[in-house]
């Protein structure tokens, strides 16, 4: 039986858990004591009563480990354990690294930054992603998140648009689609040579208690955690708790003082998290530079009225009412010009009839 099959077998033992398995592996340098029946030594390392350890050792089912390893092989699902050379080094340093990680796609080869936030992402949160994620990807950072609707999903999408590397940590098996709204995104991540990762074996359905466990992996994989919109009591704040325990950097995008979705991020800034106003605020912590702006390709031809409208837009967002006021034009006329600019890829419409300048629209030679 190979090492992977042994590690898988241990994950099915009730009461054993990642932290205890990690303690044995670190203290003894292997997990062989579980299979040699050395209950006395295991009892000393795990600080448990010998009879309880004997029950755990007796519950180890090697055949179950073999069956799951074979199922993964048939489904094309990769499996790694702490003995694997490509097990993420930062994650292995945490208190309770997953004994087994199941994955589809390509495991990370670069430094990662976790991006977490509210499921109820506002236009402000989306603009924050549009401003921060592209230069972070261009500088070489991979983006990790949890594939939830809202900030998570937008972070993955923004990374994919930049042809960057993104990794989604799931609270279910990597062979299942959850949430269903993001099934296309899961496929896009794999098509973009990213990764779907989980400590839960194939076929495992999502459960509420899986997601806090998932969050420790998100932070454990990453050098830092960036919070973009989060309530005081939210999954994003749970991830921050794990990040602090793991010694990771915490960055937060400050938000409106009257927005419940920014209450958590503002609280973190008050407690000492580094405000992230630009990508440079994050990159400088890791000795990385902003990429040189690429030479702009010639843009599409613009009518005079379209050029005037484009000059009023920025990457923060301007409302339709403001544009009408500044141009002294009727709403229908301005809206028609905005639609034309959208079709040319120069403008993006946000909820609440706000419009932002896309990166192609703002590129300069």
Secondary structure, 3 states (H helix, E strand, C coil): CCHHHHHHHHHCCCCCHHHHHHHHHHHHCCCCHHHHCCHHHHHHHHCCCHHHHHHHHHHCCHHHHHHHHHHHHHHCCEEEECCCCCCCHHHHCCCCCCCEEEEEECCCCCCEEEEEECCCCCHHHHHHHHHHHHHHHHCCCEEEECCCCCHHHHHHHHHHHCCCCEEEECCCCCCCCCCHHHHHHHHHHHHCCCEEEECCCCCCCCCHHHHHHHHHHHHHCCCEEEEECCCCCCHHHHHHHHHHHCCCEEEECCCCCCCHHHHHHHHHHHHCCEECCCHHHHHHHHCCCCCCCCCCCCCCCCCHHHHHHHHCCCCCCEEHHHHHHHHCCCHHHHHHHHHHHHHCCCEEEECCCEEEECHHHHCCC
